[in-house]
């Protein structure tokens, strides 16, 4: 039949008859695509409901009934880059931390790594209308105008400062000033040598907590030394005596170390040696920073070593793997058990979101994080590991924290340039 002689209506009817044979196939394909998209959407555009601290972290252990006497939230890198500052300028700095409010509110203490941005960000313009549109809860009093004030509101007692980049002396001083005004201790950097090597002590929840900070990745001219300030280098003549000093004066010792490369979290042999030296000197928790990827966790003689928790708040998330992160909730029970809950995170637009959904993307992301953390479990063989599908839990014996610390001999090391 000559198609050119058919009317428009005849052509349309012919096309409908021809396509009737494929209707069932097309409907099935469309249905499968729709189901797949609906499965993914909760993990892409919505926040799943965030359960609060679980594993009976309401004050008791599920197995032995021991009461919780102290808890701390420990996070990875906080880097308020340009994208993060733009979000904060619109919604306020507490917007960045809002998804993790159920974990921070019951905590006694919080700490993490902090890298100053190249330039101070704009002041936030958050209004009640903007907050309501964003679904944020109200903040009592005036909203925080700096990231330091927001971190203080979320129980951060201490941050470990890292090297902010070339020519960034002013941002370093700016960060030190803002944290001082907010009442947050800074470790690992200072305007002079004494401030850079100072140990932060906080007595909270009946526990004396010491926090220290060191950095491997810092140019020589920006290292703190007896005649100048800067970032405290991971020099054994510094970190060994300071960690021993913290051990003698505190119940719980947390050491932050900036190390490794930005493009991977697999620890190098020198990092493993450094972490174990810190543990032998008295560190209870060693927290690695700098890689924008989650790295392994290792248990060594009762010390938990997290080689990298990834980027907690950052716009340095250029790949899907660098958007994966983790936070830890350290809970000390009255029988001396340290129960650590690892919270998997997905960093979207510089903002960490707990991965709690059961869709395909959430399950895949959690599996990636837990695989990066424990692999086959060999590195945490002395720690009891429990996986409930959403969180990973580790248990180690920290009875020495309850008993007031452990004795560590002072080797009498000193710092030599």
MOSUL-V620760 format. One line per field, one symbol per residue. ss: DSSP state (H for helix, E for strand, C for the rest). phi: phi as a letter, one per 20 degrees, with the letter a starting at -180 (. if undefined). A space follows every 10 residues. Layout:
BEGIN
ss->???
phi->???
END
This chain:
BEGIN
ss->CCHHHCCHHH HHHHHHHHHH HHHHHHHHHH HHHHHHHHHH HHHHHCCCCC CCCCCCCCCE CCCCCCEEEE EEEEEEEECC CHHHHHHHHH HCCHHHHHHH HHHHCCCCEE EEEECCCCCC CCCCCCCHHH HHHCCCCCCC CCCCCCHHHH HHHCCEEEEE ECCCCCCCHH HHHHHHHHHH HHCCEEECEE CCHHHHCCCE EEEECCEEEE EEEEECCCCH HHECECCECE ECECCHHHHH HHHHHHHHHC CEEEEEEECC ECCECCCCHH HHHHHHHHHH HCCCEEEEEC CCCECCEEEE CCEEEECCEC EEECCCCCCC HHHEEEEEEE EEECCCEEEE EEEEEEEECC EEEECCCCCH HHHHHHHHHH HHHHCCCHHH CCCEEEECCC EEEEEEECHH HHCCCCCCCC CCCCCCC
phi->.fffeeffff ffffffffeg fdffffffff fffffffffe ggeddcefge ffgdllfepb efedmffedb bbdcceedcf fffffffffe dnffgfdgfd gfefgefebb baebdfffcg efffdgcfff fffemeffdf mffgecffff fffemfebcd edfeogmdff gffffgffff fendfdcnaa fbffffefee dcdclmcedd ccbbbeebgg fdefbgdaeq effedgfdff ffffffffdc ecddcecebm dfdadffegf ffffffffff epfecddeco febfdfdcdc lneeddfaem eecadedecf ffeebbccde ddefenfddd eddfcceclm cfcfecfdff ffffffffff fffclenffc feefdccdnd cdccccedff ffenncecfe emfcecf
END
